[in-house]
C-alpha cells in the first residue's frame, strides 16, 4: 500500500527573495545546540562556507542580528543565537506547527488521491 | 521600504515522491480553460513533452484518471479534466486558501523580521 502524505513548507521573502525558511531555522537550531558554526554545519552535512553565507545573509538582512560570532579558537570560534534569532525560530516553529495541524484536519485530499 | 511576505506551499507525496502540488494544479486549471494539452503547456511556457509527462504521472499514479485525452486533430487533439481531476484541484485550492488564511493571522513573524 502506497504511503500518501500532505506536506507543507513556509518561508519569508524580502522583496521577492527567500530570506527565512526551513533551512535557516534548522541551522539556527543546530548552532544553539553546538555553540559553533562549524559544528552546526557538520550536523547539517553542509560546508562551513555555506553555513557562513546563510548567517551573513540573516544578520545583514534584518534590523537585528540572528547570530553573534566570537573570533578566535580553532575552526572559527564560538557562535551564539541571539535572543532575536531565538524569537524568530520559535515564532516560525509555532507557525509551521499550526500549518501542519491544518493539514491533519484535511485528510480529504489524501483520501481523494 | 523592503516588502516582506510569508509564503506557503503544500503538496502531496506518494511514497516520498512529489505527486501533486502547485505545478500540476496550475496545469489542470489551464487544461480546463484551453481544452488541450498543447494550449495549456503554451500558457505555462512549458514544453508539450513536459506537460504530457506531468499528466501521464497523474493518470497512472492514482486510482482515477485526472485528464482524458482524445486522439486526432492537430497538435495532439483535445484534452479534458475529469470529474476526479476537478475534485482534486478544488480540494487542493481550498486547502491552500485555508493555509494562506493561517498566514494572514500570523503577521507577528513578519513584524519580528
Backbone of each chain as ProteinMPNN parsed JSONL, in Angstrom:
{"seq_chain_A": "XXXXXXXXXXXXXXXXXXXXXXXXXXXXXXXXXXXXXXXXXXXXXXXXXXXXXXXXXXXXXXXXXXXXXXXXXXXXXXXXXXXXXXXXXXXXXXXXXXXXXXXXXXXXXXXXX", "coords_chain_A": {"N_chain_A": [[0.854, -1.199, 0.0], [0.658, 2.101, -0.982], [2.235, 4.913, 0.56], [0.661, 7.8, 1.342], [0.992, 11.301, 1.725], [0.426, 14.596, 2.926], [2.301, 17.503, 2.573], [3.809, 20.519, 3.912], [5.298, 23.72, 3.487], [6.706, 26.716, 4.655], [7.878, 30.064, 4.179], [9.756, 33.146, 4.526], [9.793, 35.963, 2.478], [11.825, 38.647, 1.319], [11.371, 41.408, -0.539], [10.706, 39.641, -2.654], [12.693, 37.771, -2.515], [13.904, 34.762, -1.101], [14.2, 34.747, 2.35], [13.976, 33.737, 5.001], [13.438, 30.436, 6.186], [12.769, 26.855, 6.255], [15.442, 25.842, 6.07], [17.381, 27.869, 7.111], [16.164, 27.987, 9.685], [16.643, 25.432, 10.713], [19.411, 25.429, 10.73], [19.949, 27.45, 12.637], [18.887, 26.216, 14.91], [20.682, 24.124, 15.215], [23.029, 25.559, 15.679], [22.458, 26.631, 18.147], [22.529, 24.342, 19.735], [25.091, 23.272, 19.215], [26.856, 25.382, 19.565], [28.632, 26.484, 17.837], [29.483, 27.548, 14.468], [30.794, 25.825, 12.786], [30.342, 23.324, 13.949], [27.559, 23.167, 13.71], [27.257, 23.265, 10.925], [28.449, 20.867, 10.217], [26.667, 19.006, 11.367], [24.559, 19.408, 9.666], [25.535, 18.459, 7.35], [26.766, 20.281, 5.626], [28.756, 22.705, 3.945], [31.196, 24.728, 5.713], [31.455, 27.24, 4.655], [28.992, 27.585, 3.306], [27.184, 27.594, 5.454], [28.1, 29.858, 6.768], [27.516, 31.814, 4.834], [24.706, 31.754, 4.857], [24.161, 32.659, 7.471], [25.367, 35.158, 7.361], [23.708, 36.422, 5.509], [21.277, 36.444, 6.926], [22.009, 37.99, 9.162], [22.617, 40.455, 8.003], [20.325, 41.201, 6.743], [18.18, 41.941, 8.324], [16.852, 44.075, 10.944], [17.926, 43.318, 13.338], [20.58, 41.24, 14.564], [20.885, 37.71, 13.972], [22.66, 35.79, 14.737], [25.452, 35.754, 16.882], [28.833, 35.96, 16.438], [31.963, 34.824, 17.702], [35.279, 35.681, 17.603], [38.388, 33.816, 17.201], [39.93, 30.883, 18.707], [39.898, 27.449, 17.536], [38.86, 26.533, 14.216], [37.138, 28.71, 13.612], [35.887, 29.671, 15.926], [33.455, 30.446, 18.554], [29.825, 30.501, 18.346], [26.73, 32.12, 18.861], [23.198, 31.967, 19.094], [21.23, 34.806, 18.904], [18.941, 36.548, 21.192], [16.962, 37.656, 19.536], [17.186, 36.002, 17.252], [16.411, 33.58, 18.394], [13.767, 34.147, 19.049], [12.635, 34.488, 16.488], [12.968, 31.901, 15.402], [11.364, 30.426, 17.19], [8.841, 31.559, 16.706], [8.527, 30.972, 14.034], [8.513, 28.183, 14.151], [6.185, 27.766, 15.607], [4.294, 28.686, 13.786], [4.67, 26.874, 11.675], [3.887, 24.519, 12.987], [1.193, 25.098, 13.349], [0.29, 25.234, 10.699], [0.709, 22.594, 9.987], [-1.182, 21.379, 11.582], [-3.476, 22.193, 10.303], [-3.265, 20.716, 7.963], [-3.545, 18.145, 9.04], [-6.215, 18.155, 9.628], [-7.302, 17.973, 7.205], [-7.638, 15.566, 5.763], [-9.127, 14.772, 3.67], [-8.204, 15.382, 1.066], [-6.084, 13.611, 0.709], [-7.451, 11.166, 0.847], [-8.954, 11.359, -1.43], [-7.083, 11.309, -3.465]], "CA_chain_A": [[0.0, 0.0, 0.0], [1.474, 3.324, -1.107], [2.062, 5.845, 1.662], [0.344, 9.153, 0.855], [1.212, 12.288, 2.768], [0.425, 16.003, 2.511], [3.379, 18.244, 3.238], [3.705, 21.969, 3.782], [6.529, 24.467, 3.765], [6.502, 28.157, 4.558], [9.119, 30.838, 4.227], [9.583, 34.6, 4.461], [10.524, 36.608, 1.39], [12.008, 40.097, 1.372], [11.415, 41.856, -1.936], [10.625, 38.504, -3.565], [13.845, 36.888, -2.3], [13.791, 33.943, 0.095], [15.042, 35.254, 3.434], [13.971, 32.799, 6.139], [12.59, 29.269, 5.954], [13.178, 25.652, 6.983], [16.901, 25.674, 6.103], [17.948, 28.736, 8.151], [15.621, 27.626, 11.006], [17.358, 24.239, 11.175], [20.8, 25.828, 11.016], [19.956, 28.177, 13.918], [18.675, 25.239, 15.989], [21.937, 23.391, 15.414], [24.017, 26.47, 16.29], [22.094, 26.725, 19.566], [22.98, 23.12, 20.415], [26.518, 23.029, 19.032], [27.651, 26.514, 20.04], [29.571, 26.956, 16.801], [29.025, 27.433, 13.091], [31.399, 24.626, 12.18], [29.616, 22.158, 14.48], [26.213, 23.166, 13.125], [27.408, 22.936, 9.502], [28.749, 19.434, 10.183], [25.408, 18.3, 11.651], [23.674, 19.524, 8.501], [26.304, 17.999, 6.176], [26.814, 21.484, 4.802], [30.099, 23.278, 4.092], [31.288, 25.864, 6.638], [31.231, 28.423, 3.809], [27.556, 27.725, 3.046], [26.571, 27.994, 6.725], [28.516, 31.237, 6.991], [26.762, 32.657, 3.896], [23.321, 31.837, 5.34], [24.147, 33.516, 8.66], [25.716, 36.504, 6.896], [22.504, 36.965, 4.879], [20.313, 36.715, 8.001], [22.493, 39.087, 10.01], [22.655, 41.742, 7.31], [19.04, 41.5, 6.1], [17.159, 42.326, 9.287], [17.339, 45.126, 11.846], [18.681, 42.685, 14.428], [21.374, 40.06, 14.216], [20.349, 36.396, 14.346], [23.743, 35.017, 15.354], [26.633, 36.511, 17.292], [30.015, 35.095, 16.351], [33.096, 35.247, 18.523], [36.533, 35.306, 16.935], [39.397, 33.074, 17.958], [39.726, 29.442, 18.867], [40.119, 26.745, 16.27], [37.701, 26.375, 13.329], [36.227, 29.856, 13.531], [35.394, 30.158, 17.216], [32.133, 30.18, 19.057], [28.704, 31.25, 17.79], [25.536, 32.06, 19.715], [21.962, 32.523, 18.526], [20.813, 35.962, 19.72], [17.532, 36.482, 21.615], [16.143, 37.907, 18.333], [17.21, 34.776, 16.451], [15.604, 32.573, 19.093], [12.351, 34.53, 18.916], [12.2, 34.202, 15.113], [12.87, 30.438, 15.258], [10.204, 29.965, 17.952], [7.63, 32.012, 16.023], [8.457, 30.207, 12.787], [8.134, 26.817, 14.508], [4.776, 27.803, 16.007], [3.506, 28.82, 12.559], [4.768, 25.589, 10.979], [3.029, 23.572, 13.722], [-0.198, 25.484, 13.069], [0.014, 24.816, 9.316], [0.627, 21.124, 9.975], [-2.468, 20.988, 12.169], [-4.478, 22.381, 9.239], [-3.137, 19.537, 7.087], [-4.097, 16.976, 9.74], [-7.67, 18.218, 9.609], [-7.713, 17.956, 5.795], [-7.311, 14.26, 5.204], [-9.966, 14.567, 2.496], [-7.408, 15.438, -0.164], [-5.35, 12.341, 0.649], [-8.399, 10.08, 0.54], [-9.394, 11.568, -2.799], [-5.99, 10.912, -4.349]], "C_chain_A": [[0.894, 1.255, 0.0], [1.187, 4.274, 0.056], [1.85, 7.262, 1.108], [0.435, 10.136, 2.007], [1.106, 13.704, 2.195], [1.548, 16.695, 3.265], [3.24, 19.736, 2.988], [5.049, 22.601, 4.107], [6.17, 25.948, 3.73], [7.816, 28.886, 4.744], [8.787, 32.327, 4.135], [10.416, 35.139, 3.311], [10.683, 38.101, 1.695], [12.247, 40.546, -0.064], [11.503, 40.675, -2.917], [11.76, 37.495, -3.433], [13.639, 36.068, -1.03], [14.74, 34.464, 1.172], [15.13, 34.26, 4.595], [13.02, 31.648, 5.856], [13.149, 28.064, 6.691], [14.699, 25.484, 7.111], [17.559, 26.529, 7.185], [17.446, 28.373, 9.553], [16.388, 26.426, 11.564], [18.802, 24.585, 11.544], [20.886, 26.54, 12.369], [19.772, 27.217, 15.09], [19.96, 24.463, 16.283], [23.003, 24.277, 16.06], [23.743, 26.577, 17.792], [22.641, 25.521, 20.346], [24.505, 23.004, 20.396], [27.406, 24.149, 19.566], [28.693, 27.01, 19.052], [28.989, 26.73, 15.417], [29.554, 26.144, 12.472], [30.679, 23.361, 12.659], [28.235, 22.027, 13.86], [26.26, 22.744, 11.659], [27.618, 21.425, 9.345], [27.467, 18.616, 10.379], [24.475, 18.318, 10.438], [24.337, 19.028, 7.219], [26.385, 19.099, 5.129], [28.232, 22.041, 4.971], [30.046, 24.447, 5.077], [30.959, 27.146, 5.893], [29.73, 28.66, 3.591], [26.832, 28.199, 4.313], [26.871, 29.469, 7.005], [27.703, 32.197, 6.093], [25.315, 32.832, 4.361], [23.227, 32.799, 6.522], [24.429, 34.974, 8.281], [24.484, 37.186, 6.291], [21.458, 37.327, 5.944], [20.736, 37.953, 8.795], [22.434, 40.443, 9.322], [21.283, 42.149, 6.764], [17.951, 41.997, 7.024], [17.731, 43.406, 10.213], [18.236, 44.548, 12.939], [19.46, 41.472, 13.935], [20.694, 38.783, 14.692], [21.397, 35.589, 15.123], [24.885, 35.962, 15.696], [27.818, 35.563, 17.205], [31.148, 35.687, 17.176], [34.372, 34.745, 17.881], [37.415, 34.465, 17.836], [39.034, 31.613, 18.125], [39.974, 28.757, 17.536], [38.801, 26.632, 15.498], [36.663, 27.481, 13.508], [35.575, 30.298, 14.816], [33.939, 29.869, 17.49], [31.053, 30.989, 18.333], [27.486, 31.055, 18.693], [24.339, 32.632, 18.966], [21.498, 33.638, 19.471], [19.365, 35.772, 20.199], [16.588, 36.727, 20.43], [16.044, 36.652, 17.471], [16.333, 33.693, 17.075], [14.108, 32.872, 18.965], [11.822, 34.193, 17.527], [12.017, 32.688, 14.918], [11.613, 29.919, 15.965], [8.904, 30.327, 17.229], [7.418, 31.227, 14.724], [7.991, 28.769, 13.061], [6.646, 26.755, 14.872], [3.876, 27.881, 14.768], [3.503, 27.499, 11.778], [3.874, 24.543, 11.645], [1.55, 23.822, 13.396], [-0.597, 25.019, 11.657], [-0.125, 23.296, 9.239], [-0.672, 20.625, 10.597], [-3.601, 21.171, 11.156], [-4.448, 21.181, 8.295], [-3.806, 18.318, 7.723], [-5.622, 16.954, 9.677], [-8.205, 18.203, 8.173], [-7.344, 16.656, 5.103], [-8.103, 13.973, 3.922], [-9.198, 14.517, 1.194], [-6.653, 14.122, -0.37], [-6.29, 11.203, 0.228], [-8.82, 10.138, -0.921], [-8.344, 11.053, -3.781], [-5.699, 9.43, -4.147]], "O_chain_A": [[1.755, 1.431, 0.862], [0.042, 4.42, 0.483], [2.744, 7.84, 0.49], [0.009, 9.843, 3.125], [1.627, 13.983, 1.115], [1.717, 16.487, 4.467], [2.644, 20.167, 2.001], [5.829, 22.075, 4.902], [5.41, 26.383, 2.865], [8.741, 28.386, 5.383], [7.693, 32.714, 3.725], [11.597, 34.815, 3.181], [9.786, 38.731, 2.256], [13.2, 40.118, -0.715], [12.271, 40.708, -3.878], [11.793, 36.49, -4.143], [13.245, 36.61, 0.002], [15.94, 34.604, 0.935], [16.215, 33.978, 5.105], [11.92, 31.858, 5.345], [13.916, 28.217, 7.641], [15.186, 25.032, 8.148], [18.219, 25.997, 8.078], [18.214, 28.44, 10.514], [16.74, 26.402, 12.744], [19.338, 24.097, 12.539], [21.791, 26.267, 13.158], [20.409, 27.369, 16.132], [20.284, 24.184, 17.437], [23.787, 23.811, 16.887], [24.668, 26.611, 18.603], [23.146, 25.662, 21.46], [25.131, 22.687, 21.407], [28.547, 23.917, 19.967], [29.531, 27.848, 19.383], [28.139, 25.865, 15.205], [28.848, 25.461, 11.73], [30.436, 22.442, 11.877], [27.791, 20.928, 13.526], [25.42, 21.97, 11.199], [27.042, 20.793, 8.46], [27.216, 17.657, 9.65], [23.709, 17.383, 10.21], [23.773, 19.159, 6.133], [26.12, 18.896, 3.944], [28.842, 21.868, 6.027], [29.003, 25.076, 5.258], [30.277, 28.027, 6.416], [29.256, 29.792, 3.68], [25.98, 29.085, 4.257], [25.995, 30.224, 7.427], [27.263, 33.255, 6.543], [24.761, 33.927, 4.27], [22.335, 33.646, 6.576], [23.811, 35.897, 8.81], [24.242, 38.37, 6.525], [20.832, 38.384, 5.873], [19.928, 38.842, 9.062], [22.225, 41.465, 9.975], [21.09, 43.299, 6.368], [16.898, 42.432, 6.558], [18.943, 43.62, 10.255], [19.174, 45.196, 13.403], [19.042, 40.776, 13.009], [20.002, 38.788, 15.71], [21.074, 34.821, 16.028], [25.24, 36.847, 14.917], [27.817, 34.495, 17.817], [31.263, 36.904, 17.32], [34.537, 33.549, 17.642], [37.226, 34.403, 19.051], [37.954, 31.174, 17.727], [40.23, 29.415, 16.528], [37.732, 26.638, 16.108], [35.461, 27.217, 13.55], [34.771, 31.231, 14.799], [33.279, 29.139, 16.749], [31.342, 32.044, 17.769], [27.25, 29.966, 19.217], [24.449, 33.653, 18.288], [21.388, 33.436, 20.68], [18.645, 34.927, 19.668], [15.542, 36.087, 20.327], [14.962, 36.282, 17.017], [15.608, 32.983, 16.377], [13.294, 31.964, 18.796], [10.712, 33.681, 17.386], [11.024, 32.251, 14.335], [10.886, 29.086, 15.423], [7.983, 29.515, 17.147], [6.295, 30.871, 14.366], [7.188, 28.21, 12.313], [5.942, 25.818, 14.496], [2.834, 27.229, 14.705], [2.463, 27.064, 11.284], [3.189, 23.777, 10.966], [0.772, 22.889, 13.198], [-1.685, 24.481, 11.456], [-0.975, 22.779, 8.514], [-1.202, 19.587, 10.201], [-4.565, 20.405, 11.147], [-5.496, 20.69, 7.878], [-4.523, 17.564, 7.065], [-6.243, 15.891, 9.673], [-9.4, 18.393, 7.945], [-6.806, 16.654, 3.996], [-7.783, 13.042, 3.183], [-9.499, 13.706, 0.318], [-6.594, 13.592, -1.48], [-5.957, 10.391, -0.636], [-9.018, 9.109, -1.567], [-8.675, 10.441, -4.797], [-4.808, 8.881, -4.796]]}, "seq_chain_B": "XXXXXXXXXXXXXXXXXXXXXXXXXXXXXXXXXXXXXXXXXXXXXXXXXXXXXXXXXXXXXXXXXXXXXXXXXXXXXXXXXXXXXXXXXXXXXXXXXXXXXXXXXXXXXXXXX", "coords_chain_B": {"N_chain_B": [[11.272, 51.007, 1.406], [11.489, 47.698, 2.348], [9.688, 44.942, 0.999], [8.083, 42.624, 2.861], [7.049, 39.248, 3.073], [5.115, 36.396, 3.932], [5.171, 33.142, 2.691], [3.515, 30.169, 1.494], [3.508, 26.704, 0.684], [1.991, 23.723, -0.413], [1.944, 20.181, -0.862], [1.293, 16.88, -2.231], [2.686, 13.808, -1.374], [3.581, 10.609, -2.644], [4.73, 7.704, -1.356], [7.014, 9.19, -0.578], [7.604, 10.617, -2.831], [7.072, 13.495, -4.803], [3.8, 14.069, -5.808], [1.417, 15.529, -6.303], [0.88, 19.027, -6.584], [1.437, 22.617, -6.552], [2.271, 23.019, -9.26], [1.163, 20.837, -11.001], [-1.543, 21.414, -10.322], [-1.924, 23.956, -11.419], [-1.479, 23.39, -14.109], [-3.649, 21.662, -14.663], [-5.766, 23.455, -14.308], [-5.331, 25.164, -16.464], [-5.668, 23.364, -18.581], [-8.372, 22.874, -18.339], [-9.427, 25.334, -19.132], [-8.266, 25.75, -21.675], [-8.746, 23.405, -23.093], [-7.006, 21.674, -24.259], [-3.846, 19.916, -24.201], [-1.644, 21.027, -25.43], [-2.327, 23.726, -25.651], [-2.531, 24.401, -22.935], [0.086, 23.891, -22.069], [1.445, 25.835, -23.476], [0.437, 28.195, -22.302], [1.653, 27.96, -19.858], [4.243, 28.264, -20.484], [5.732, 25.967, -21.03], [7.174, 22.91, -22.197], [5.456, 20.793, -24.557], [6.013, 18.126, -24.176], [6.827, 18.074, -21.471], [4.459, 18.809, -20.161], [2.875, 16.669, -20.926], [4.241, 14.563, -19.644], [3.752, 15.212, -16.955], [0.962, 14.885, -16.793], [0.743, 12.218, -17.499], [1.984, 11.022, -15.33], [0.22, 11.752, -13.262], [-2.138, 10.492, -14.163], [-1.42, 7.796, -14.093], [-0.748, 7.321, -11.492], [-2.785, 7.316, -9.632], [-5.967, 5.981, -8.528], [-7.952, 6.914, -10.168], [-8.247, 8.581, -13.333], [-6.893, 11.817, -14.112], [-6.958, 13.429, -16.301], [-8.551, 13.258, -19.414], [-7.6, 12.295, -22.554], [-8.065, 12.954, -26.021], [-7.588, 11.427, -29.068], [-6.292, 12.517, -32.3], [-6.898, 15.296, -34.603], [-5.043, 18.409, -34.891], [-1.819, 18.884, -33.366], [-1.998, 17.017, -31.232], [-4.644, 16.78, -30.333], [-7.75, 17.008, -28.381], [-8.142, 17.666, -24.842], [-9.477, 16.833, -21.677], [-10.275, 17.748, -18.351], [-10.999, 15.378, -15.922], [-13.953, 14.57, -13.889], [-12.912, 13.616, -11.454], [-10.32, 14.771, -11.492], [-11.051, 17.467, -11.379], [-12.24, 17.564, -8.866], [-10.039, 17.047, -7.205], [-8.402, 19.281, -7.74], [-10.075, 21.331, -6.799], [-10.271, 20.679, -4.08], [-7.619, 20.848, -3.327], [-7.163, 23.551, -3.809], [-8.87, 24.687, -1.925], [-7.621, 23.873, 0.411], [-5.15, 25.192, 0.172], [-6.055, 27.849, 0.278], [-6.974, 27.904, 2.898], [-4.591, 27.514, 4.319], [-3.291, 29.852, 3.61], [-4.897, 31.676, 4.91], [-4.206, 31.148, 7.52], [-1.613, 32.138, 7.522], [-2.158, 34.859, 7.156], [-3.189, 35.486, 9.603], [-1.0, 35.464, 11.122], [0.827, 37.612, 11.302], [2.766, 38.329, 13.03], [5.313, 37.106, 12.769], [6.375, 38.315, 10.494], [6.505, 40.983, 11.359], [8.415, 40.717, 13.304], [10.682, 40.022, 11.905]], "CA_chain_B": [[10.869, 50.034, 2.43], [11.501, 46.335, 1.806], [8.398, 44.262, 1.1], [8.216, 41.313, 3.491], [5.879, 38.424, 2.813], [5.233, 34.971, 4.26], [4.563, 32.325, 1.642], [3.316, 28.77, 1.865], [3.279, 25.775, -0.435], [1.747, 22.364, 0.063], [1.946, 19.183, -1.931], [1.025, 15.505, -1.801], [3.722, 12.842, -1.752], [3.269, 9.175, -2.581], [5.996, 7.03, -1.036], [8.114, 10.154, -0.511], [7.774, 11.258, -4.134], [6.072, 14.517, -5.077], [2.793, 13.588, -6.76], [0.515, 16.624, -6.676], [1.191, 20.275, -5.907], [1.048, 23.828, -7.296], [2.507, 22.884, -10.704], [0.076, 20.069, -11.603], [-2.83, 22.104, -10.138], [-1.997, 25.038, -12.406], [-1.605, 22.768, -15.428], [-5.03, 21.181, -14.812], [-6.63, 24.63, -14.48], [-5.151, 25.638, -17.834], [-6.28, 22.388, -19.498], [-9.814, 23.109, -18.262], [-9.748, 26.53, -19.911], [-7.793, 25.663, -23.059], [-9.307, 22.232, -23.755], [-5.954, 20.857, -24.877], [-2.565, 19.886, -23.501], [-0.704, 21.945, -26.093], [-2.73, 25.086, -25.259], [-2.191, 24.586, -21.524], [1.55, 23.941, -21.98], [1.835, 27.148, -24.007], [0.101, 29.191, -21.272], [2.6, 27.828, -18.749], [5.598, 28.355, -21.067], [6.281, 24.649, -20.708], [7.142, 22.12, -23.424], [4.346, 19.837, -24.646], [6.533, 16.893, -23.585], [6.807, 18.186, -20.012], [3.046, 18.772, -19.755], [2.439, 15.28, -21.135], [4.837, 13.749, -18.574], [3.04, 15.503, -15.697], [-0.366, 14.265, -16.871], [0.978, 10.772, -17.521], [2.294, 10.644, -13.942], [-1.034, 11.869, -12.502], [-3.095, 9.48, -14.622], [-1.014, 6.424, -13.766], [-0.404, 7.185, -10.077], [-3.965, 7.324, -8.775], [-6.972, 5.032, -9.0], [-8.739, 7.553, -11.221], [-7.541, 9.49, -14.233], [-7.076, 13.256, -13.892], [-7.205, 14.061, -17.597], [-8.918, 12.362, -20.511], [-7.136, 12.868, -23.819], [-8.76, 12.449, -27.209], [-6.659, 11.427, -30.196], [-6.699, 13.162, -33.541], [-6.775, 16.746, -34.684], [-3.634, 18.814, -34.949], [-1.122, 19.092, -32.091], [-2.321, 16.092, -30.144], [-6.064, 16.658, -30.038], [-8.4, 17.618, -27.245], [-7.951, 17.087, -23.509], [-10.479, 17.285, -20.704], [-10.043, 17.371, -16.959], [-12.097, 14.502, -15.492], [-14.578, 14.987, -12.623], [-11.951, 13.336, -10.382], [-9.294, 15.818, -11.56], [-11.658, 18.728, -10.912], [-12.427, 17.47, -7.408], [-8.728, 17.178, -6.548], [-7.978, 20.683, -7.857], [-10.913, 22.143, -5.909], [-9.908, 20.366, -2.698], [-6.273, 21.395, -3.144], [-7.296, 25.009, -3.747], [-9.499, 25.009, -0.637], [-6.587, 23.696, 1.444], [-4.194, 26.288, 0.003], [-6.708, 29.06, 0.792], [-7.005, 27.778, 4.352], [-3.219, 27.731, 4.798], [-2.99, 31.28, 3.448], [-5.596, 32.419, 5.971], [-3.39, 30.995, 8.735], [-0.507, 33.099, 7.383], [-2.696, 36.211, 7.343], [-3.425, 35.72, 11.026], [0.298, 35.328, 11.787], [1.691, 38.708, 10.865], [3.804, 38.503, 14.059], [6.615, 36.677, 12.269], [6.814, 39.37, 9.583], [6.867, 42.178, 12.143], [9.626, 40.369, 14.046], [11.816, 40.035, 10.955]], "C_chain_B": [[10.761, 48.643, 1.784], [10.139, 45.691, 2.002], [8.609, 42.851, 1.659], [6.926, 40.53, 3.345], [6.121, 36.985, 3.272], [4.556, 34.202, 3.136], [4.474, 30.871, 2.086], [3.089, 27.931, 0.603], [2.951, 24.424, 0.17], [1.632, 21.423, -1.128], [1.676, 17.801, -1.351], [2.161, 14.609, -2.282], [3.146, 11.431, -1.711], [4.595, 8.456, -2.44], [7.189, 7.982, -1.124], [8.382, 10.91, -1.795], [6.693, 12.313, -4.341], [5.083, 14.013, -6.122], [1.891, 14.717, -7.24], [0.867, 17.873, -5.894], [0.819, 21.453, -6.792], [1.211, 23.702, -8.813], [1.401, 22.105, -11.41], [-1.284, 20.766, -11.469], [-2.997, 23.194, -11.193], [-2.189, 24.473, -13.815], [-3.045, 22.296, -15.663], [-5.988, 22.349, -15.03], [-6.538, 25.159, -15.914], [-5.783, 24.68, -18.848], [-7.798, 22.603, -19.528], [-10.233, 24.284, -19.143], [-9.451, 26.325, -21.393], [-8.4, 24.482, -23.818], [-8.281, 21.383, -24.48], [-4.672, 20.959, -24.067], [-1.617, 20.914, -24.104], [-1.026, 23.389, -25.701], [-2.33, 25.386, -23.828], [-0.682, 24.73, -21.347], [2.046, 25.317, -22.409], [1.606, 28.239, -22.95], [1.118, 29.163, -20.127], [4.048, 27.953, -19.211], [6.38, 27.087, -20.752], [6.229, 23.845, -22.017], [5.932, 21.171, -23.383], [4.749, 18.53, -23.965], [6.447, 16.938, -22.051], [5.367, 18.094, -19.489], [2.518, 17.336, -19.857], [2.96, 14.374, -20.015], [4.104, 13.952, -17.244], [1.688, 14.785, -15.69], [-0.257, 12.739, -16.837], [1.208, 10.25, -16.1], [1.022, 10.686, -13.085], [-1.977, 10.722, -12.869], [-2.722, 8.058, -14.193], [-0.805, 6.214, -12.265], [-1.585, 7.087, -9.124], [-4.986, 6.327, -9.334], [-7.761, 5.597, -10.177], [-7.883, 8.474, -12.075], [-7.855, 10.952, -13.881], [-7.481, 13.945, -15.198], [-7.552, 12.973, -18.608], [-8.437, 13.02, -21.797], [-7.862, 12.201, -24.977], [-7.824, 12.562, -28.397], [-7.207, 12.209, -31.375], [-6.621, 14.668, -33.49], [-5.307, 17.121, -34.764], [-3.092, 19.046, -33.534], [-1.706, 18.273, -30.94], [-3.761, 16.028, -29.709], [-6.502, 17.277, -28.734], [-8.034, 16.933, -25.929], [-8.984, 17.678, -22.565], [-10.084, 16.848, -19.301], [-11.255, 16.549, -16.507], [-12.759, 15.058, -14.224], [-13.64, 14.741, -11.433], [-10.875, 14.419, -10.32], [-9.82, 17.139, -11.023], [-11.836, 18.723, -9.401], [-11.1, 17.677, -6.673], [-8.259, 18.637, -6.585], [-8.765, 21.555, -6.878], [-10.506, 21.936, -4.452], [-8.52, 20.953, -2.37], [-6.325, 22.919, -2.986], [-7.885, 25.433, -2.404], [-8.468, 24.905, 0.492], [-5.572, 24.838, 1.382], [-4.769, 27.594, 0.557], [-6.695, 29.071, 2.317], [-5.614, 28.07, 4.942], [-2.856, 29.212, 4.697], [-3.702, 32.134, 4.486], [-4.846, 32.303, 7.295], [-2.218, 31.992, 8.688], [-0.986, 34.516, 7.682], [-2.887, 36.535, 8.818], [-2.115, 35.595, 11.821], [1.29, 36.372, 11.334], [2.86, 38.923, 11.834], [5.202, 38.161, 13.556], [7.219, 37.749, 11.357], [7.296, 40.592, 10.376], [8.186, 41.961, 12.87], [10.851, 40.482, 13.14], [11.946, 41.431, 10.364]], "O_chain_B": [[10.037, 48.449, 0.807], [9.507, 45.867, 3.043], [9.229, 42.001, 1.019], [5.836, 41.085, 3.477], [7.189, 36.421, 3.036], [3.477, 34.583, 2.684], [5.241, 30.407, 2.93], [2.549, 28.405, -0.396], [3.565, 24.019, 1.158], [1.274, 21.822, -2.236], [1.81, 17.578, -0.148], [2.547, 14.648, -3.45], [2.328, 11.105, -0.851], [5.476, 8.578, -3.291], [8.236, 7.634, -1.67], [9.282, 11.749, -1.851], [5.518, 12.051, -4.081], [5.485, 13.579, -7.201], [1.632, 14.849, -8.436], [1.125, 17.809, -4.692], [-0.018, 21.317, -7.684], [0.388, 24.218, -9.569], [0.762, 22.635, -12.319], [-2.093, 20.718, -12.396], [-4.066, 23.343, -11.785], [-2.961, 25.008, -14.61], [-3.596, 22.508, -16.743], [-6.914, 22.254, -15.836], [-7.545, 25.552, -16.504], [-6.358, 25.113, -19.846], [-8.429, 22.528, -20.582], [-11.264, 24.233, -19.814], [-10.258, 26.67, -22.256], [-8.555, 24.541, -25.038], [-8.639, 20.475, -25.23], [-4.436, 21.933, -23.353], [-0.879, 21.589, -23.386], [-0.121, 24.184, -25.449], [-1.851, 26.479, -23.525], [-0.217, 25.573, -20.58], [2.944, 25.89, -21.792], [2.464, 29.093, -22.731], [1.408, 30.187, -19.509], [4.973, 27.769, -18.42], [7.517, 27.127, -20.28], [5.349, 24.068, -22.849], [5.456, 20.8, -22.31], [3.947, 17.904, -23.273], [6.045, 15.963, -21.416], [5.091, 17.399, -18.511], [1.804, 16.862, -18.974], [2.23, 13.528, -19.498], [3.866, 12.999, -16.502], [1.318, 14.154, -14.7], [-1.075, 12.062, -16.215], [0.704, 9.195, -15.716], [0.771, 9.783, -12.287], [-2.542, 10.066, -11.994], [-3.594, 7.222, -13.959], [-0.697, 5.077, -11.806], [-1.406, 6.805, -7.939], [-4.873, 5.889, -10.479], [-8.183, 4.86, -11.068], [-6.917, 9.07, -11.596], [-8.949, 11.268, -13.412], [-8.242, 14.912, -15.198], [-6.926, 11.913, -18.648], [-8.809, 14.153, -22.102], [-8.224, 11.026, -24.909], [-7.323, 13.643, -28.705], [-8.396, 12.521, -31.45], [-6.312, 15.249, -32.449], [-4.431, 16.257, -34.713], [-3.85, 19.369, -32.619], [-1.882, 18.771, -29.828], [-4.082, 15.279, -28.786], [-5.739, 17.975, -28.067], [-7.662, 15.759, -25.912], [-9.319, 18.86, -22.641], [-9.62, 15.728, -19.091], [-12.398, 16.97, -16.686], [-12.189, 15.923, -13.559], [-13.577, 15.556, -10.513], [-10.552, 14.925, -9.245], [-9.12, 17.847, -10.299], [-11.617, 19.735, -8.735], [-11.036, 18.38, -5.665], [-7.778, 19.165, -5.582], [-8.192, 22.414, -6.208], [-10.407, 22.893, -3.684], [-8.292, 21.479, -1.28], [-5.631, 23.497, -2.15], [-7.448, 26.422, -1.814], [-8.442, 25.732, 1.404], [-5.181, 25.385, 2.413], [-4.066, 28.354, 1.222], [-6.441, 30.098, 2.945], [-5.489, 28.784, 5.937], [-2.198, 29.76, 5.581], [-3.196, 33.177, 4.899], [-4.844, 33.236, 8.098], [-1.88, 32.61, 9.698], [-0.31, 35.278, 8.374], [-2.769, 37.686, 9.239], [-2.13, 35.619, 13.052], [2.441, 36.067, 11.022], [3.826, 39.611, 11.505], [6.167, 38.852, 13.884], [8.41, 38.051, 11.435], [8.354, 41.154, 10.094], [8.977, 42.89, 13.037], [11.906, 40.968, 13.547], [12.83, 41.674, 9.543]]}, "name": "protein", "num_of_chains": 2, "seq": "XXXXXXXXXXXXXXXXXXXXXXXXXXXXXXXXXXXXXXXXXXXXXXXXXXXXXXXXXXXXXXXXXXXXXXXXXXXXXXXXXXXXXXXXXXXXXXXXXXXXXXXXXXXXXXXXXXXXXXXXXXXXXXXXXXXXXXXXXXXXXXXXXXXXXXXXXXXXXXXXXXXXXXXXXXXXXXXXXXXXXXXXXXXXXXXXXXXXXXXXXXXXXXXXXXXXXXXXXXXXXXXXXX"}
